[in-house]
Amino acid sequence: KARENVRRKGALELSGLPGKLADCQIGKQEGTELFIVEGDSAGGSAKQGRNRSNQAVLPLRGKILNTYVEDISVKKNGNGNGSDKRTKALSKMISSNEIVTLINALGLDPKAQEIDLKDLRYGKIIIMTDADVDGSHIRTLLLTFFYRHMRELIEEGFIYIAQPPLFRVKKNKSELYLKDEKELNNYFTQEI
């Protein structure tokens, strides 16, 4: 147990995350959740509403780097090789602070050909972005990153998407959250 706690803390200290990642108290993967949120203000709200024992919050600033690269196993016109493309893609990813922060928080090694899921620090990785166009774009960029570079996380069911409501309707003392404009229109047509 002490060795596991040292490994968890060691990954954080090396990456300089303590100011950004609000980690959970449980030191094992099982039963823990990492919420990846859009921006520091959402991070503050998520930190206030979380269960500290098993829920961690990682706020990311702005849109992350688009990490989509062509299939690295395919050679184009016989020039270059797949390992060169992989090396270039990895060096581009490592140049992005937000991606390095995310990788370090997860505790995984993106340079490895196959990811060892026992090194993953959380049982669930939940992408929680705003219900607007920018939030959708950030969610897509994160999913692209996971799909292209850590596909095992998706295939093994570690990645989740939280879908926040777009509208809050107050009437008298009651409050109702509505997912999208369609639900809002249905609400108003029922009220009339």
Helices and strands as residue ranges (DSSP letters): H 2-15, E 33-38, H 39-49, E 55-60, H 82-94, H 97-106, G 117-119, E 124-128, H 133-149, H 151-155, E 159-161, E 167-171, E 174-178, H 181-191
